[in-house]
Every structure is written in C-alpha cells, then in structure tokens.
Amino acid sequence: MLLESFEGGPVDTIGYLLADRRGGTAVVIDAPLATASAIVEQARRWETRIAHLLITHPHWDHFLDNAELLRLSGATLGLHREGLSMLELPQLRMFGLDEEMPGCKADFFLEEGKPMLVGDLTLEILHCPGHCPGSVALFEPSEKLLFTGDVLFAGSVGRADLPGGDMETLLRSIREKLLPLGDEVRVLAGHGSETTLGEERRRNPFLVGRERFWP
C-alpha cells in the first residue's frame, strides 16, 4: 500500500492519495484547495492511475480543488447521495469567503454495503451522519486504515452546528460505525494529526463522557 497526505486551503484541510502498489491503482480522498497538482504529481511518481476522487462529505473545504484534480487525472467523482443538497448552499458566503463554489457533479454514489475496489485494496463505505448530510468514513480492513473526514479527529469530533448537523446523531455514528472496527485501527481525519480508535476511545473528551449524549 502507498499513502500520502496533502494539506491545503484556509482551514488546513487534508486530502489523501491511496494506492494499492507502485504501478497500480489509486484513489484520492478529498481535494482541498491548491492540492490537485501535487496529488497528481505524486501519483505519477508512483506510476499509478487515479481512478476515483471520493468526497467524505460535501463541505466546501474538502472539494475546492475537485475540478482541477478531475481535469488533470481523468478520475471519476463519487460522494454520498444525501450530500447533494449541501452542494446547493452558498457555503463560501456563509464563511465570509468571496469566491465562487466549484461545480461538483457526481459520476456515482457512495453507498454503505457496496465497497469500492482500489486495485488490491477494498474501501468499505460507512455512512456517518451527524456532522452534515452525506458524511461517510472509508475503511480499508486489511490495512486497518480509516479515513474519517470530519466525523472524528484526534481529541475531538466534527462540528454539529452547521446545516444538517446534530451532535447526538454524530456521536451515535462514531459509537455504532467506527469504534467497533477495533482499537488498533489508524484514523486519518480531514484535519489534524493521525490517531487510533483505541486512543480516541480512551481519551477523546466527547467519547469519554458519552453517557451525556448517547441513550
């Protein structure tokens, strides 16, 4: 397996390039602003073909370089069907940014129970609502690798005060979809440092106090 991270945009958002092997197949997980060229160049160094761009959730900072990455790579774009409504919101203006929202038309939809094959790797789709509609985590079981977008961070969880967010639903998603994967699973989020599910189970303040939020 080959893996590289790329940070960009005004809120230090992280995208990932994942490939099964040198000369094999790759996917991009989120495309923050001004990361497309570096991602595509890294794929070229690995001699891998970028087959797909997968969006963990439709918040502006995770897909501002979609159009450029798709243009440079010829990849197809996938996101969860429930996220389509978010693309119609004036998200950049909501955050005080005077820029145009890029177009974001899905070529296919990410669905729980329908894994994505990336060469010899498999990405299981876990629908994790609560941060925003259409939010997913992507789990590679053989490598014990989990891409959480803005669902779970090192020491924190995603915001639930934006349109479509709900804290109780978010924490339930983490409890029911992510924590059962196992303490040894590596967590690669859309912001911040790498962690593990075990570390978050033991120390994340939102999870340690879960009886306050979960029924």
Buried (B, 14 or more C-beta within 10 A) or exposed (E): BBBBBBEBBEBEBBBBBBBBBEEBBBBBBBBBBBBBEBBBEBBEEBEBBBBBBBBBBBBBBBBBBBBBBBEBBEBBBBBBBBBBBBBEBEBBEEBEBEEEBBEBEBEBBBBEEEBBEBBEBBBBBBBBBBBBBBBBBBBBBEBBBBBBBBBBBBBBBBBBEBEBBBBEBBBBBBBEBBBEBBEEBBBBBBBBEEBBBBBBBEEBEBBEEBEEBEE
